[in-house]
Amino acid sequence: MKAEQARALLDSIDTKTNVGLRDRAILGVLCYTFVRVSAAAGMHVEDYFRNGKRSWIRLHEKGGKRHEIPAHHNAETYLDAYIEAAGIAGEKKTPLFRTVDERQKLTVNAMARGDILCMIKRRAEVAGLPDTTGCHTFRATGITANLENGGTIENAQAIAAHESPRTTKLYDRTSDQLSLDEIERIGI
């Protein structure tokens, strides 16, 4: 997925409901933190917090690692709107991203990875994105967008909480277009 497609997906969400606000917030966290979906699903309200003048996101990654990064201004906007509309700001120890009941009301139960995948599939279809769009798509899209905009592999590695820059490079799609351009130069 290209950055423009991720932007179109985010913009396609009707945010007049708590579910729409929640879904946009989840996708914002996935796009702007390069987080694994299990870490996003495991977030509590207290994992989005102010530190001085900035908002931060605390992620609990695999292997029990705790990872804190400043919130991108778009992710901050999405999370603030969702938390305010849902009325959950004071419920610090409860799940941030919650399931909905049959009346489309938020519950106190955390969304599971599978719930987030179903949401992504549903939202991607509405936005006209490929059916291959999944949870991991946003990790590669975010890393690639960061690098295309002048970010370094070392900083992308730190944001993604990768042990090695080799792992981060696996998500880098900046060379995909370059390779195709070069192949198309073969004038046979």
Phi, psi and omega in degrees: 000138177271161181302322180296325178290320177297319178297317179297321178297311179300318182287340182280349185280127176286115185258027176275354180237160176297326179295316177297317177297319178297312182297319178295321179296317178299311181297324176297316177298316180297317182292316191263357178239350183060027187285152170288146185298326180295326177290321177294316181297330182273002182290144172253165180305321181292348179279358170242114191212163176268140173224097188072231181269354184254150169268145181233158176238127178256127181241139176255101187272175180297153182078013178075013181282136175259133187224123180241134178222152176295147180280130171301147185301327177290316178299320178299314179300314181294316181293316179301314181297316180295310183298319179295311182295323181284342180068037185248008184305324182274358183261060191305323186270005183261163180301140177283309182260113191247152175288171176240154178269186183296342178264009181066029175261142178295141176259188175263003183270139179287144171290142175268168177306316181297323177297318181293320177299315178300319178298315181298315179301315181296312181293321180295320179297315179299323182278358179076025179270161181301149180288356175278354179296126181215189183301317185286342180306320186288334177295310179293319180297315180296315180297315180297315179298320178299312182292322179295335181261021173096002176292159179259157179297326180294317179289321176298321177300316181294316179297317182283351182059041176273145177289326187230144175295336177299321178295315180299319180298334177297333181268351184284113180257012182294332182275351181301312181292319179302315181297316179295317178301316180294319179297320181292347177285348180287103187266067180262000000 
